[in-house]
Amino acid sequence: MTSLLSALAYSCPLILCSLGALFSEYAGCLALFMDGLVSFAAFLNYAFTVWSGSAVVGVLASCLLSVGITLGLSAVVEKFRANRFIAAIAMNLLFGALTSCLSWAFFGTRGVLAGDVYRFGVGATRAATVCVTAVAVAMAVYWLGRSRLGLYVRVAGSDADVLKAKGVNPGNIRTLSWCLAALYSSLAGCFLAMRLSSFVPNISSGRGWMALAAVFLGKKKPLRIVAAVIIFCLADIFAANIQNYISGISSSFLISLPYLVSLLLILVR
């Protein structure tokens, strides 16, 4: 049971990022800023938790500020009709720069941040991560499949004129999809930092980019995306631990194993 909980908790940040990417993909404006935002949210979680002494405040403040900044930038993009692809890449660079600058300004370092205030029990963190992710997955499935706003998001990327005919502004729907992507990816960043009980620069480790691939690997279906991510992460865990039991396996093969599994899934899906 402990091993299963550990494996699920390990996959949760990527699951959250993938669902966030799914919202933006349906709206026709992929959230290419998520990788930078994951690290930014992880830093904010550390900072707000240390300042307030409360993990709950740290998570809430991190998510609210991340979504708020994304909302403001998305509104600017819509107002000036900027290219969302280029804007999202610029936002990714901005979040990375903000993380570095704020870390230096408030803590005097651009390196690892850790302290006695920012320490979490392994079991409690895993359980919280899995529970929150399960709720987030259920909400995404229900919201995309049953709600009117979810329907608008699914239509925005393919038939924006239909929304205009109904009196709905497609720009607002695109902004909503980015805000949802920011919410899910900021939760992922919080959980990554809490799992390590520290903030590490570039803590996202490319999860924001892997999430984009997971969307298509799961055929843009939330539950299929979750299944694909879990299989990928199990392969990653297997590759990281197999040398403890079987020696002589090439390290190059082990590093590439999760990606070979993903390629196999693409071929057989």
SEGU-984392 format. One record per residue: residue in one letter; z, x, y of N, C-alpha, C in turn. Coordinates in steps of 0.001 Angstrom, whole numbers, padded with zeros to 6 digits, always signed. Example, Ala and Ser with C-alpha at 12.3 -4.5 7.8 and 13.67 -1.06 7.14 Angstrom:
2
a+007800+013190-005690+007800+012300-004500+007800+013200-003300s+007080+012850-002250+007140+013670-001060+007870+012900+000030
//
This chain:
269
m+000000+000831-001217+000000+000000+000000+000000+000859+001258t+000816+001930+001224+000879+002826+002382-000466+003494+002629s-001127+003912+001541-002435+004567+001671-003480+003599+002221l-003411+002344+001769-004355+001339+002257-004146+001074+003740l-002882+000951+004140-002570+000727+005560-003027+001902+006396s-002847+003113+005873-003274+004316+006584-004787+004333+006764a-005529+003985+005707-006987+003967+005782-007485+002914+006762l-006869+001740+006733-007269+000679+007662-006968+001081+009104a-005785+001655+009321-005414+002078+010677-006365+003147+011194y-006809+004036+010303-007740+005091+010685-009073+004508+011171s-009496+003412+010568-010789+002815+010915-010710+001871+012117c-009495+001459+012495-009356+000439+013546-009967+000817+014900p-009745+002037+015418-010362+002367+016715-011884+002236+016707l-012525+002671+015625-013980+002561+015555-014412+001103+015390i-013629+000308+014684-013925-001120+014567-013895-001780+015942l-012865-001474+016715-012740-002057+018055-013912-001643+018944c-014256-000366+018913-015387+000105+019721-016683-000576+019291s-016863-000763+017996-018091-001364+017486-018220-002821+017916l-017109-003541+017903-017150-004933+018362-017418-004996+019866g-016846-004062+020613-017142-004003+022040-018611-003739+022297a-019185-002821+021513-020614-002542+021643-021447-003755+021263l-020975-004541+020309-021705-005732+019871-021866-006734+021004f-020795-006963+021765-020888-007894+022897-021998-007474+023857s-021998-006184+024193-022979-005706+025173-024395-005699+024594e-024527-005442+023293-025847-005459+022663-026431-006866+022699y-025629-007871+022403-026113-009247+022466-026562-009605+023880a-025845-009093+024881-026182-009399+026273-027342-008564+026797g-027852-007655+025975-029007-006864+026383-028688-005706+027296c-027429-005236+027285-027045-004119+028169-025993-003276+027459l-026419-002452+026521-025495-001657+025715-024487-000900+026583a-023232-000974+026188-022152-000326+026943-022091+001157+026573l-022984+001928+027157-023069+003347+026838-021935+004162+027459f-021039+003478+028164-019912+004159+028801-018672+004200+027909m-018737+003629+026726-017525+003435+025932-016874+004735+025487d-017649+005739+025171-017057+006989+024701-016150+007592+025775g-016637+007617+027012-015807+008117+028104-014625+007225+028394l-014826+005917+028258-013753+004975+028555-012627+005052+027530v-012956+005327+026277-011914+005474+025251-010943+006582+025637s-011467+007726+026034-010606+008842+026442-009850+008521+027732f-010526+007859+028658-009885+007475+029920-008719+006524+029658a-008932+005530+028798-007879+004567+028481-006720+005242+027747a-007040+006202+026885-005980+006937+026183-005106+007698+027179f-005748+008315+028180-004978+009011+029219-004117+008032+030008l-004694+006903+030393-003930+005912+031145-002739+005399+030336n-002962+005210+029042-001872+004753+028188-000726+005760+028181y-001071+007024+028068-000034+008063+028109+000699+008028+029450a-000074+008008+030533+000524+008068+031870+001436+006869+032140f+000952+005665+031888+001744+004467+032187+002951+004339+031254t+002808+004783+030014+003948+004736+029092+005038+005701+029534v+004646+006909+029941+005619+007898+030415+006304+007419+031687w+005535+006861+032609+006110+006424+033875+007008+005200+033724s+006631+004285+032847+007395+003039+032713+008437+003099+031599g+008232+003989+030634+009125+004057+029490+008899+002962+028474s+007799+002212+028621+007501+001099+027724+006091+001231+027167a+005968+001188+025837+004651+001274+025202+003816+000042+025504v+004465-001115+025582+003740-002358+025873+003137-002304+027274v+003920-001841+028240+003406-001690+029605+002254-000694+029626g+002387+000365+028849+001326+001361+028802+000012+000795+028303v+000065-000009+027257-001152-000612+026706-001741-001625+027674l-000895-002519+028188-001386-003567+029089-001978-002979+030367a-001268-002026+030965-001755-001423+032210-003057-000669+031981s-003132+000039+030868-004358+000783+030546-005545-000153+030388c-005345-001237+029653-006439-002187+029431-006853-002880+030725l-005863-003307+031503-006170-004019+032749-006925-003130+033731l-006473-001896+033877-007136-001001+034824-008539-000632+034333s-008692-000405+033042-010012-000072+032493-010991-001223+032687v-010531-002437+032380-011398-003611+032553-011684-003843+034031g-010676-003650+034882-010867-003857+036313-011906-002913+036904i-011837-001639+036537-012822-000669+037030-014216-001021+036512t-014294-001391+035243-015589-001775+034674-016151-003005+035365l-015290-003971+035644-015719-005179+036351-016281-004840+037726g-015578-003988+038464-016043-003608+039797-017367-002873+039761l-017502-001928+038849-018750-001169+038748-019908-002044+038285s-019614-002967+037360-020661-003870+036889-021130-004790+038009a-020213-005239+038849-020583-006089+039981-021495-005337+040949v-021200-004055+041162-022049-003235+042029-023443-003082+041424v-023489-002853+040120-024776-002714+039429-025607-003983+039585e-024962-005134+039415-025680-006404+039546-026122-006660+040986k-025270-006331+041921-025592-006589+043332-026825-005814+043775f-026908-004555+043348-028025-003715+043768-029139-003660+042723r-029009-004471+041678-030026-004574+040627-030400-003212+040063a-029380-002415+039816-029599-001077+039262-029939-001165+037781n-030537-000123+037285-030848-000035+035861-029535+000122+035084r-029229-000842+034219-027944-000818+033529-027843+000321+032526f-028940+000732+031971-028926+001856+031032-028458+003126+031741i-029078+003415+032880-028705+004609+033644-027293+004464+034205a-026959+003257+034682-025634+003015+035242-024546+003234+034196a-024788+002789+032969-023784+002942+031916-023562+004418+031579i-024641+005202+031549-024501+006638+031292-023730+007299+032429a-024017+006889+033676-023284+007426+034823-021804+007060+034748m-021507+005851+034308-020115+005433+034156-019407+006258+033090n-020120+006589+032026-019533+007423+030978-019113+008783+031538l-020000+009364+032357-019670+010639+033002-018522+010475+033992l-018511+009339+034710-017445+009080+035679-016082+008981+035001f-016007+008267+033892-014725+008126+033196-014223+009477+032693g-015146+010308+032230-014749+011640+031794-014211+012475+032947a-014875+012397+034097-014430+013152+035267-013092+012633+035788l-012923+011312+035803-011659+010726+036255-010499+011171+035372t-010737+011204+034084-009684+011629+033155-009230+013043+033471s-010177+013940+033652-009850+015334+033936-009131+015477+035282c-009656+014818+036311-009077+014932+037652-007672+014344+037723l-007487+013161+037146-006173+012516+037197-005147+013279+036364s-005581+013839+035253-004671+014629+034425-004164+015842+035199w-005071+016488+035921-004667+017643+036731-003791+017213+037903a-004151+016097+038546-003418+015651+039735-001984+015224+039413f-001788+014533+038302-000472+013971+038004+000368+014821+037045f-000296+015599+036188+000463+016360+035195+000213+017867+035260g-000682+018284+036162-000905+019702+036368-001633+020409+035251t-002336+019668+034412-003080+020280+033319-004247+019397+032927r-005292+020018+032421-006418+019278+031867-006408+019355+030339g-005313+019835+029783-005217+019998+028345-004437+018874+027686v-003780+019199+026594-003031+018218+025808-001789+017778+026570l-001502+016479+026515-000310+015920+027146+000594+015351+026062a+001846+015770+026062+002808+015280+025075+004203+015366+025671g+005120+014604+025109+006489+014613+025601+007376+013734+024750d+008684+013882+024944+009633+013117+024140+009528+011619+024392v+009134+011233+025605+009021+009810+025924+007860+009178+025156y+006838+009974+024922+005630+009450+024285+005624+009824+022806r+006497+009179+022053+006573+009406+020612+006671+008061+019898f+005909+007912+018831+005863+006640+018115+005988+006888+016617g+006666+005967+015956+006781+006056+014502+005440+005828+013835v+005149+006598+012808+003850+006513+012145+003629+005133+011537g+004608+004642+010803+004469+003352+010137+004302+002210+011114a+005123+002205+012163+005055+001129+013158+003727+001156+013897t+003240+002358+014209+001962+002472+014918+000814+001981+014053r+000820+002348+012787-000234+001884+011880-000217+000367+011755a+000964-000199+011570+001072-001651+011402+000597-002380+012652a+001011-001894+013831+000601-002520+015088-000907-002412+015280t-001458-001259+014948-002902-001047+015088-003689-002015+014219v-003278-002150+012963-003981-003036+012035-003849-004494+012466c-002659-004906+012881-002435-006304+013289-003247-006665+014527v-003204-005810+015539-003948-006093+016768-005451-006097+016488t-005924-005170+015675-007351-005119+015347-007773-006359+014573a-006929-006828+013646-007247-008042+012890-007388-009242+013823v-006488-009346+014788-006577-010436+015773-007848-010292+016610a-008160-009055+017030-009357-008816+017839-010629-009162+017076v-010662-008845+015787-011829-009181+014955-011971-010695+014830a-010852-011380+014555-010879-012838+014426-011341-013497+015719m-010869-012987+016843-011281-013535+018139-012764-013320+018380a-013272-012133+018020-014691-011846+018221-015559-012762+017362v-015151-012956+016096-015915-013819+015192-015931-015252+015724y-014776-015741+016115-014701-017126+016608-015448-017263+017934w-015221-016327+018841-015764-016440+020189-017287-016373+020178l-017840-015449+019407-019301-015330+019343-019936-016493+018594g-019244-017005+017592-019836-018033+016749-019571-019458+017179r-018470-019700+017907-018067-021080+018171-017966-021457+019653s-017752-020490+020528-017507-020836+021936-018805-020886+022749r-018749-021622+023847-019932-021739+024709-020247-020408+025386l-019198-019724+025890-019434-018433+026520-020001-017422+025528g-019522-017487+024288-020065-016610+023257-021540-016873+023014l-021906-018148+023042-023317-018510+022904-024127-017965+024071y-023583-018055+025274-024281-017524+026449-024508-016015+026313v-023497-015298+025782-023639-013856+025598-024750-013559+024594r-024809-014334+023520-025841-014105+022499-027236-014435+023010v-027310-015334+023977-028607-015734+024518-029047-014806+025653a-028069-014218+026360-028376-013461+027582-029373-012336+027350g-029263-011660+026230-030141-010521+026000-031546-010888+025574s-031717-012053+024976-033023-012419+024439-033731-013517+025230d-032963-014448+025800-033558-015584+026518-032780-015874+027799a-032798-014906+028703-032057-015075+029952-032566-016259+030766d-033851-016571+030627-034420-017697+031378-033799-019029+030953v-033374-019110+029702-032710-020314+029227-031397-020521+029972l-030678-019432+030200-029422-019527+030954-029681-019955+032386k-030722-019399+032987-031051-019779+034358-031389-021259+034446a-032088-021758+033436-032443-023178+033421-031207-024067+033321k-030147-023544+032709-028896-024297+032581-027971-024069+033766g-028429-023271+034735-027613-023001+035910-026582-021910+035714v-026772-021080+034688-025843-019986+034400-026466-018672+034856n-025708-017882+035576-026194-016600+036077-026128-015550+034967p-027279-015040+034492-027264-014033+033422-026504-012766+033821g-026517-012454+035118-025794-011272+035583-024300-011375+035314n-023746-012570+035498-022328-012763+035210-022028-012605+033728i-022952-013030+032905-022769-012894+031453-022846-011426+031047r-023751-010679+031645-023824-009248+031353-022537-008544+031784t-022027-008931+032946-020765-008354+033412-019622-008704+032462l-019591-009928+031980-018573-010347+031020-018646-009503+029749s-019866-009255+029277-020010-008468+028042-019489-007051+028239w-019725-006466+029408-019213-005121+029687-017692-005120+029772c-017130-006169+030358-015666-006263+030453-015040-006376+029059l-015674-007142+028190-015174-007246+026816-015300-005913+026090a-016414-005221+026305-016576-003889+025718-015498-002945+026231a-015168-003050+027519-014121-002207+028102-012759-002535+027513l-012485-003822+027307-011206-004232+026727-011035-003679+025318y-012051-003846+024495-011949-003401+023108-011896-001880+023012s-012688-001194+023816-012679+000268+023744-011404+000855+024340s-010818+000182+025334-009549+000672+025885-008414+000491+024876l-008442-000592+024114-007467-000749+023033-007624+000381+022014a-008871+000722+021702-009124+001817+020774-008531+003122+021310g-008718+003382+022591-008170+004596+023192-006650+004635+023139c-006019+003497+023408-004554+003420+023338-004053+003741+021937f-004686+003166+020936-004239+003375+019562-004467+004817+019108l-005559+005426+019563-005808+006821+019204-004713+007727+019762a-004341+007507+021023-003299+008332+021642-001940+008081+020991m-001631+006819+020714-000344+006487+020104-000251+007029+018682r-001376+007087+017977-001371+007628+016623-001013+009103+016620l-001461+009833+017640-001172+011265+017744+000122+011543+018502s+000686+010498+019146+001850+010657+020027+001570+011693+021116s+000331+011716+021571-000078+012643+022628-001469+012255+023109f-001810+012767+024280-003188+012628+024760-003903+013948+024587v-005065+013903+023965-005883+015094+023737-007223+014892+024437p-007673+015846+025249-008989+015703+025894-010079+015395+024879n-010987+014520+025270-012081+014086+024382-011544+013497+023082i-010494+012715+023216-009835+012119+022053-010747+011120+021342s-011754+010616+022033-012663+009642+021429-013468+010254+020287s-013758+011553+020370-014499+012272+019318-015807+011580+018943g-016474+011023+019945-017775+010418+019702-017732+009014+019150r-016564+008389+019096-016486+007039+018531-017290+006028+019339g-017366+006232+020650-018160+005324+021468-019619+005329+021097w-020125+006501+020693-021522+006605+020276-021697+006112+018840m-020745+006431+017969-020834+005945+016590-020783+004421+016536a-020069+003831+017479-019962+002372+017515-021321+001725+017746l-022151+002362+018555-023482+001815+018817-024312+001786+017543a-024177+002836+016729-024905+002869+015461-024356+001827+014494a-023033+001618+014519-022405+000660+013607-022885-000762+013866v-023195-001061+015124-023690-002404+015467-024965-002717+014693f-025867-001774+014636-027144-001992+013954-026990-001830+012440l-026060-000966+012039-025792-000816+010613-025260-002121+010029g-024477-002851+010818-023932-004134+010377-024782-005326+010744k-026029-005087+011147-026983-006145+011494-026449-007108+012555k-025630-006566+013462-025088-007339+014589-024256-008538+014128k-023640-008410+012959-022730-009426+012440-021321-008822+012424p-020344-009450+013095-019012-008834+013221-018400-008386+011904l-018398-009240+010896-017752-008884+009637-018517-007793+008902r-019847-007803+008994-020628-006729+008381-020372-005402+009092i-020210-005473+010392-019905-004268+011165-018556-003701+010726v-017567-004575+010575-016242-004137+010122-016343-003474+008756a-017094-004098+007839-017247-003534+006494-017935-002171+006545a-018974-002052+007358-019704-000774+007471-018796+000320+008028v-017992-000017+009027-017092+000976+009626-016036+001419+008619i-015478+000477+007868-014457+000830+006876-015035+001758+005812i-016254+001474+005353-016888+002341+004353-017110+003740+004924f-017584+003804+006167-017801+005098+006825-016487+005876+006928c-015423+005202+007345-014135+005876+007527-013513+006285+006197l-013696+005468+005154-013206+005852+003834-013915+007109+003337a-015216+007190+003609-015965+008394+003235-015458+009605+004010d-015112+009386+005279-014579+010466+006108-013228+010939+005574i-012363+009984+005213-011050+010336+004653-011212+011064+003319f-012129+010565+002507-012397+011197+001204-012860+012636+001407a-013791+012837+002341-014314+014186+002595-013227+015121+003110a-012280+014567+003883-011225+015402+004461-010167+015798+003435n-010035+015037+002348-008941+015272+001405-009383+015740+000022i-010674+015641-000293-011118+015936-001651-010881+017395-002041q-010919+018311-001062-010720+019725-001384-009287+020020-001832n-008372+019090-001548-007007+019261-002040-006930+019097-003553y-007937+018448-004136-007917+018162-005563-009038+018883-006323i-010170+019088-005645-011305+019755-006282-011750+020900-005384s-011633+022108-005861-012020+023267-005055-013485+023611-005290g-014028+024402-004387-015390+024885-004557-016465+024004-003969i-016099+022892-003362-017091+022010-002747-017472+022565-001383s-018746+022580-001098-019229+023123+000178-018662+022339+001357s-018124+023057+002332-017572+022396+003520-018676+021710+004321s-019877+022268+004293-021001+021649+005006-021325+020280+004415f-021260+020202+003075-021509+018922+002412-020431+017901+002769l-019179+018348+002807-018077+017433+003108-018174+016908+004534i-018571+017769+005461-018712+017343+006852-019808+016288+006982s-020880+016478+006223-022017+015557+006331-021870+014307+005470l-020857+014271+004580-020729+013168+003633-020644+011792+004291p-019799+011585+005322-019748+010249+005948-021096+009798+006502y-021857+010749+007032-023147+010397+007624-024193+010139+006529l-024060+010834+005413-024938+010554+004273-024662+009152+003726v-023390+008773+003691-023030+007417+003255-023610+006386+004207s-023541+006647+005505-024110+005718+006492-025617+005598+006310l-026273+006733+006081-027723+006708+005845-028059+005889+004610l-027255+006046+003557-027466+005282+002334-027305+003784+002582l-026307+003437+003395-026091+002025+003727-027286+001450+004492i-027856+002257+005379-029032+001803+006136-030211+001557+005200l-030365+002435+004200-031494+002336+003293-031385+001121+002361v-030155+000768+001986-029977-000309+001001-029594-001641+001617r-029351-001693+002914-028863-002942+003532-029926-004018+003503
//
